[in-house]
Amino acid sequence: MAGRKQWWALAVLVLPVLLISVDMTVLGFALPFLSEDLAPTGAEQLWIVDIYSFMLAGLLVLMGTLGDRIGRRKLLLMGAAAFGAASVLAAFSTSAFMLIIARALLGVGGATLMPSTLSLIRSIFTDPRQRRTAIAVWSAGFSGGMALGPVLGGWLLEHFWWGSVFLINVPVMLVLLIVGPFVLPEARDPKPGRFDPLSALLSLAAMLPVVYGIKLVAEHGFGLKAAISVLIGLTLGYLFVRRQNRLDEPMLDLKLFSNRAFSGSVVTNMLGVFAMVGLLFLVPQYLQLVLGLTPVVAALWMLPATVAGVVGALLAAWLAKRIRVSVLVSVGLLVGAVGFLALTQVSSGGGLAYVVVSFTLLGGGVALSETLTNDLVISAAPAERAGAASAISETGFELGGALGTAILGSVATAVYRSGLPEGTAESARDTLGGAVATAQQLDPVAGQALLDSARQAFTQGVHVTAWAGVAVLVYTGVQAFVLLDRKKSSAVRI
């Protein structure tokens, strides 16, 4: 492609990435309004948040392979239409169950968008230096979107109803559908091999039972039903991997994992996002329901994180020319760990400064590291397998985000419930939003007592999640330093 057209194509490819990342975080600020309007249970609230990410994670490998077969541009445009339609359904949902279904359909649409964007960048930018810069812009869109989600959500919720946070997707998808055919080239694997429906089914079927088991633990504690559900998911996952090893033309090419840089980058992405997204589930609620900030004010305090994420991603391409990638990735993750450490200092009576510092360090550090690991992933794979390689990387990303919400969100919920006094109404024990709504129905003294205990319990849940984030990012930083060392790795130099 001609030079100028390359960068126009990149601008178009950043649009769906920006919206997908916004969709991962925008619900955080809408949760209090959802709790009041749709009255979801604690488990339903977790499903509303993370069914989107789990559908993405379960379908990305399938969609990446499909894009290699039918054409990555074609899949991208099909996904844009599906994503826009599901956004309208989500915006006008009238029950928690309907919103869960709409979010699942959003995940299906998103799964067709994600592998196509990164793999098309591999096809469009053949020069390694230009590709590194393009991936930095792509990552900046993703990092910026994750931090921009609460900002957009806060402004919309101040002026419109909660469903408006989904309608912002529609005009952007229309732009992609109109402009995309003119600036994006078609790309596919010239020898894609035979399609295996059983592998596609197993890749999704292995995911959902594990998630369901985790949610059962969050709501009812560990029991036989939860254990069986997780065991079924792990068994199906084993069967999926075993089948891929036996097929001559597997849906998921496990040989890619023999490349140390590839496998290390995928794991690093997954663990980094696991820690960060678990936090994004809790902090918007803390700002609004504990500190009492309006959605717009709370969102404005998160703007520094948006800037830090964009700067961290763009800075990565420049720093990689001067400093070893393994060192940069490790430093970025350790900076994020310091951000989590700051969050352990918040209290139910205050802590806004700690939240701002925490998110700024997290946004910049994680964006820096993941820009470089994404470049390692896409550089290590053959060009004809770009869609599948991108899908593996993004599956790890989405799986990390979904597990972060499910596991860390479940842990925080359990801490919250255990911190409430005996005899607290069940409506208040489900969520902090439920406690606020219950307190409004009591006399002023009893209502304030309930609010004080609920806010204190929720803050304890934030502390536990923050300490878990510190541990995960420190471990991931050390692991990245070892696995991504160029002297010991077969990675393609970026």
C-alpha positions in Angstrom: 0.0 0.0 0.0 1.1 3.6 -0.6 2.5 5.4 2.5 -0.4 7.8 3.1 -3.0 5.1 2.5 -1.3 2.9 5.1 -1.8 5.4 7.9 -5.4 6.1 6.8 -6.0 2.3 7.1 -4.4 2.3 10.5 -6.8 5.1 11.6 -9.7 3.0 10.6 -8.4 -0.1 12.3 -8.0 1.8 15.6 -11.7 2.7 15.7 -13.0 -0.8 16.5 -10.2 -1.4 19.0 -11.0 1.9 20.8 -14.7 0.9 21.1 -14.0 -2.6 22.2 -11.7 -1.4 25.0 -14.2 1.3 25.9 -16.9 -1.4 26.1 -14.8 -3.4 28.6 -14.7 -0.5 31.1 -17.7 1.8 30.4 -20.1 -0.3 32.5 -18.1 0.4 35.6 -19.7 3.8 36.0 -23.1 2.5 34.9 -23.3 -0.2 37.5 -24.9 1.9 40.2 -27.6 3.0 37.7 -28.1 -0.6 36.5 -28.5 -1.8 40.1 -31.3 0.7 40.7 -33.1 0.2 37.3 -32.7 -3.5 36.6 -32.1 -4.8 40.2 -29.6 -7.5 39.2 -28.3 -9.9 41.8 -24.6 -9.9 42.7 -24.0 -12.9 40.3 -26.1 -11.2 37.5 -24.0 -8.1 37.9 -20.8 -10.0 37.4 -22.3 -11.7 34.4 -23.3 -8.4 32.9 -19.8 -7.1 33.2 -17.7 -10.1 32.1 -19.9 -12.3 29.7 -18.7 -9.9 27.0 -15.1 -10.6 27.7 -15.6 -14.4 28.0 -17.5 -14.6 24.7 -14.6 -12.7 23.2 -12.0 -15.0 24.7 -13.9 -18.1 23.7 -14.4 -17.1 20.1 -11.2 -15.2 19.2 -9.3 -18.3 18.1 -12.2 -19.4 15.9 -12.6 -16.0 14.4 -8.9 -15.5 13.8 -8.8 -18.7 11.9 -12.0 -17.8 10.1 -10.5 -14.5 9.1 -7.4 -16.3 7.6 -9.8 -18.3 5.5 -12.5 -16.0 4.3 -10.6 -12.7 4.4 -9.7 -10.5 7.4 -11.4 -7.4 5.9 -14.6 -9.2 5.2 -14.7 -10.6 8.7 -14.0 -7.1 10.2 -16.9 -5.6 8.3 -19.3 -8.4 9.2 -18.2 -7.9 12.9 -18.9 -4.2 12.7 -22.5 -4.7 11.6 -23.1 -7.3 14.3 -21.5 -5.1 17.0 -23.6 -2.2 16.1 -26.8 -4.2 16.2 -26.0 -5.8 19.5 -25.2 -2.3 20.9 -28.8 -1.1 20.2 -30.2 -4.2 21.9 -28.0 -3.6 25.0 -29.1 0.1 25.1 -32.8 -0.8 25.3 -32.6 -3.8 27.6 -35.5 -4.0 30.0 -34.1 -6.7 32.4 -30.8 -8.0 33.7 -31.2 -11.2 31.7 -31.8 -9.3 28.4 -28.7 -7.2 29.1 -26.6 -10.3 29.7 -27.8 -11.7 26.3 -27.0 -8.4 24.6 -23.6 -8.3 26.1 -22.9 -11.8 25.0 -23.9 -10.8 21.4 -21.5 -7.9 21.7 -18.8 -10.3 22.6 -19.5 -12.4 19.5 -19.3 -9.2 17.3 -16.2 -8.1 19.1 -14.5 -11.4 18.5 -14.8 -10.9 14.8 -13.2 -7.4 15.1 -10.2 -8.0 17.3 -8.1 -10.6 15.3 -8.8 -8.7 12.1 -7.3 -5.4 13.3 -4.0 -6.7 14.4 -3.5 -9.2 11.6 -4.3 -6.5 9.0 -1.6 -4.3 10.5 0.8 -7.2 9.9 -0.3 -7.3 6.2 -0.3 -3.5 5.7 3.0 -2.6 7.4 5.7 -4.9 6.1 8.6 -2.8 7.4 9.4 -3.8 11.0 10.0 -0.2 12.2 6.8 1.0 10.7 4.9 -2.0 12.1 6.2 -1.3 15.6 5.0 2.3 15.3 1.6 1.1 14.0 1.2 -1.4 16.8 2.1 1.4 19.3 -0.7 3.5 17.9 -3.0 0.4 18.0 -2.0 -0.2 21.6 -2.5 3.5 22.5 -6.1 3.1 21.1 -6.7 0.1 23.3 -5.1 1.6 26.5 -6.7 5.0 25.9 -10.1 3.3 25.3 -9.9 1.4 28.6 -9.3 4.6 30.5 -11.6 6.7 28.3 -14.5 4.3 29.0 -15.3 5.7 32.5 -14.9 9.2 31.2 -17.4 8.8 28.4 -19.6 6.8 30.7 -19.6 9.5 33.4 -20.5 12.2 31.0 -23.3 10.2 29.3 -24.7 9.1 32.7 -24.8 12.7 33.8 -27.0 13.7 30.8 -28.8 10.6 29.6 -29.9 7.1 30.8 -27.5 4.2 31.3 -28.3 2.7 27.9 -26.6 5.6 26.2 -23.2 4.1 27.0 -23.9 1.5 24.4 -25.3 3.7 21.7 -21.9 5.5 21.2 -20.8 2.3 19.4 -23.3 2.7 16.5 -22.0 5.8 14.7 -18.4 4.5 14.9 -19.4 1.2 13.4 -21.2 3.0 10.6 -18.0 4.9 9.8 -16.1 1.7 9.7 -18.6 0.0 7.4 -18.6 3.0 5.0 -14.9 3.8 4.9 -13.4 0.4 5.5 -13.9 -1.1 2.0 -12.0 1.9 0.4 -8.9 2.0 2.6 -8.4 -1.6 3.9 -6.9 -4.3 1.7 -8.1 -7.9 1.8 -5.8 -10.4 3.3 -6.1 -14.2 3.9 -4.1 -17.4 4.2 -3.6 -18.7 0.6 -3.6 -22.3 2.0 -5.9 -22.3 5.0 -6.5 -26.1 5.2 -9.6 -27.9 6.4 -12.0 -26.3 8.9 -12.7 -28.4 12.0 -16.1 -27.6 13.6 -15.4 -29.8 16.7 -12.3 -27.7 17.6 -14.4 -24.6 17.3 -17.0 -26.0 19.6 -14.5 -27.2 22.1 -12.7 -23.9 22.2 -15.9 -22.2 23.5 -17.3 -25.1 25.5 -14.1 -25.2 27.6 -14.4 -21.6 28.7 -17.9 -21.1 30.0 -18.2 -24.0 32.6 -15.0 -22.6 34.3 -16.5 -19.2 34.5 -19.8 -20.5 35.8 -18.0 -22.4 38.5 -16.1 -19.3 39.6 -19.4 -17.4 39.8 -21.0 -20.1 41.9 -18.2 -19.8 44.4 -18.6 -16.0 44.5 -22.4 -16.3 45.3 -22.7 -19.4 47.4 -19.1 -20.4 48.4 -17.2 -23.5 47.3 -19.4 -26.5 46.7 -19.8 -29.7 44.7 -21.7 -27.9 41.8 -18.9 -25.3 41.4 -16.2 -28.0 41.5 -18.0 -30.1 38.9 -18.5 -27.1 36.6 -14.8 -26.1 36.7 -13.7 -29.7 36.2 -15.9 -30.0 33.1 -14.4 -26.9 31.6 -10.8 -28.0 32.3 -11.5 -31.5 30.8 -12.9 -29.9 27.7 -9.9 -27.6 27.5 -7.6 -30.7 27.7 -9.5 -32.4 24.9 -9.2 -29.2 22.8 -5.4 -29.1 23.2 -5.1 -32.8 22.6 -7.1 -32.5 19.4 -5.0 -29.7 18.1 -1.8 -31.7 18.6 -3.3 -34.6 16.6 -4.7 -32.7 13.6 -2.5 -32.1 10.6 -4.2 -28.7 10.1 -5.1 -27.5 13.6 -7.4 -24.6 14.3 -4.9 -23.5 17.0 -1.3 -24.0 15.9 0.3 -24.9 19.2 3.8 -24.9 17.6 3.7 -21.1 18.0 4.1 -21.6 21.7 7.5 -23.2 21.2 8.7 -19.7 20.4 9.7 -18.4 23.9 9.0 -14.8 23.0 5.6 -15.6 21.7 4.5 -17.7 24.7 6.0 -15.4 27.2 4.3 -12.4 25.6 0.9 -14.1 25.6 1.2 -15.0 29.3 2.5 -11.5 30.2 -0.5 -9.9 28.4 -2.9 -12.2 30.1 -1.6 -11.6 33.7 -1.2 -7.8 33.2 -4.8 -7.4 32.1 -6.0 -9.8 34.8 -4.8 -7.5 37.4 -5.9 -4.2 35.8 -9.4 -5.1 34.7 -10.2 -6.6 38.1 -9.5 -3.1 39.5 -11.5 -1.4 36.9 -14.6 -3.3 38.1 -14.3 -1.8 41.6 -12.8 1.7 41.4 -15.7 3.4 39.6 -18.1 2.1 42.3 -15.7 3.3 45.0 -15.5 6.8 43.5 -19.3 7.2 43.2 -20.8 5.1 46.1 -18.0 5.4 48.7 -16.6 8.9 48.1 -19.9 10.3 46.7 -18.6 11.8 43.5 -21.0 12.4 40.6 -20.2 10.3 37.4 -18.7 13.3 35.6 -16.5 14.4 38.4 -15.3 10.8 39.0 -14.6 10.4 35.3 -12.6 13.6 35.1 -10.3 12.4 37.9 -9.5 9.4 35.7 -8.4 11.5 32.7 -4.7 11.4 33.8 -4.8 7.6 33.4 -6.1 8.1 29.8 -3.2 10.3 29.0 -0.7 8.0 30.7 -1.9 5.0 28.7 -1.5 6.8 25.4 1.9 8.2 26.3 3.1 4.8 27.5 2.1 3.0 24.3 3.6 5.6 22.0 6.8 5.9 24.1 7.3 2.1 23.8 8.3 2.3 20.1 10.9 5.0 20.8 12.4 3.3 23.9 12.6 -0.1 22.2 15.3 1.3 19.9 17.5 2.0 22.9 16.7 -0.4 25.7 16.2 -4.2 25.8 12.6 -5.2 25.4 12.7 -7.6 28.4 13.8 -4.7 30.6 11.2 -2.3 29.3 8.3 -4.8 29.7 9.4 -5.6 33.3 9.8 -2.0 34.2 6.3 -1.2 32.9 4.7 -4.0 34.9 6.6 -3.0 38.1 5.4 0.6 37.7 1.9 -0.8 37.5 2.6 -2.8 40.7 3.5 0.5 42.5 0.2 1.8 41.3 -1.6 -1.0 42.9 0.4 -0.4 46.1 -0.9 3.2 46.2 -4.5 1.9 46.1 -4.0 -0.1 49.3 -4.0 3.3 51.1 -7.5 4.3 50.3 -10.2 4.4 53.0 -13.9 4.7 53.2 -13.5 8.3 54.3 -11.2 9.4 51.5 -8.4 8.5 49.1 -9.0 10.3 45.9 -5.4 11.2 45.4 -4.3 7.6 45.8 -6.8 6.5 43.2 -5.5 9.1 40.7 -1.9 8.1 41.3 -2.7 4.4 41.1 -4.5 4.6 37.8 -1.9 6.9 36.2 0.9 4.5 37.1 -1.1 1.5 36.0 -2.2 3.1 32.7 1.3 4.1 31.7 3.1 1.0 32.9 0.8 -1.6 31.5 0.4 0.2 28.1 4.2 0.4 27.8 4.7 -3.3 28.4 1.8 -4.6 26.3 2.7 -2.5 23.2 6.0 -4.4 23.2 4.6 -7.8 23.8 2.0 -7.4 21.1 4.8 -6.5 18.7 6.7 -9.6 19.7 3.6 -11.8 19.1 2.9 -10.5 15.7 6.5 -10.5 14.6 7.2 -14.1 15.7 4.4 -15.6 13.6 4.5 -16.3 9.8 2.6 -13.7 7.8 0.0 -16.2 6.5 -0.9 -17.1 10.2 -1.2 -13.5 11.3 -4.9 -13.9 12.1 -4.4 -17.0 14.2 -1.4 -15.5 16.1 -3.3 -12.3 16.7 -6.3 -14.3 18.0 -4.1 -16.2 20.4 -2.6 -13.0 21.8 -6.0 -11.4 22.1 -7.5 -14.5 23.6 -5.0 -14.3 26.4 -5.8 -10.6 26.7 -9.5 -11.1 26.9 -9.3 -14.2 29.1 -7.1 -12.2 31.5 -9.7 -9.4 31.6 -12.6 -11.8 32.1 -10.8 -13.8 34.8 -9.8 -10.6 36.5 -13.4 -9.5 36.7 -14.6 -12.9 37.7 -11.9 -13.9 40.2 -10.9 -10.6 41.7 -14.5 -9.3 41.5 -15.7 -12.5 43.2 -13.0 -12.1 45.9 -14.0 -8.5 46.5 -17.7 -9.5 46.7 -16.9 -12.2 49.2 -14.9 -9.7 51.3 -17.7 -7.2 51.1 -20.3 -9.7 52.2 -18.2 -10.9 55.1 -17.6 -7.4 56.3 -21.3 -6.5 56.8 -22.9 -7.0 60.2 -25.1 -10.0 60.9 -28.7 -9.4 60.0 -28.0 -7.0 57.1 -30.7 -7.2 54.5 -30.0 -9.6 51.6 -30.6 -6.7 49.1 -27.7 -4.8 50.7 -25.4 -7.9 50.8 -25.5 -8.4 47.1 -23.9 -5.2 45.9 -22.8 -1.8 47.3 -25.4 -0.3 45.0 -28.0 -2.5 46.6 -26.9 -1.2 50.0 -27.3 2.4 48.9 -30.8 1.7 47.7 -31.7 -0.2 50.9 -30.4 2.6 53.1 -32.7 5.1 51.4 -35.7 3.1 52.6 -34.6 3.2 56.2 -34.8 5.9 58.8 -31.9 8.3 58.7 -29.9 6.8 61.6 -30.3 3.2 60.5 -29.7 4.2 56.9 -26.4 6.0 57.7 -25.2 3.1 59.8 -25.8 0.7 56.9 -24.0 3.0 54.5 -21.0 3.3 56.8 -20.6 -0.4 57.3 -21.2 -1.1 53.6 -18.6 1.4 52.5 -16.1 0.2 54.9 -16.7 -3.4 53.8 -16.4 -2.5 50.1 -13.1 -0.6 50.8 -11.7 -3.7 52.4 -12.6 -5.6 49.2 -10.6 -2.9 47.2 -7.6 -3.4 49.5 -7.6 -7.2 49.0 -7.9 -6.7 45.2 -5.1 -4.2 45.2 -2.7 -6.5 47.1 -3.5 -9.3 44.7 -2.7 -6.9 41.9 0.7 -6.1 43.4 1.6 -9.8 43.7 0.4 -10.6 40.1 2.3 -7.7 38.5 5.5 -8.2 40.4 5.5 -11.9 39.4 4.7 -11.1 35.8 7.4 -8.5 35.6 10.1 -11.0 36.8 8.7 -13.6 34.4 8.8 -11.3 31.5 12.4 -10.3 32.2 13.4 -14.0 32.1 11.3 -15.2 29.1 11.7 -12.2 26.8 15.5 -11.9 27.2 16.7 -11.7 23.6 19.9 -13.6 24.5 17.8 -16.7 25.5 14.9 -16.4 23.2 14.2 -17.3 19.6 12.1 -14.2 19.1 12.2 -12.1 16.0 14.0 -8.9 16.8 11.5 -6.0 16.9 
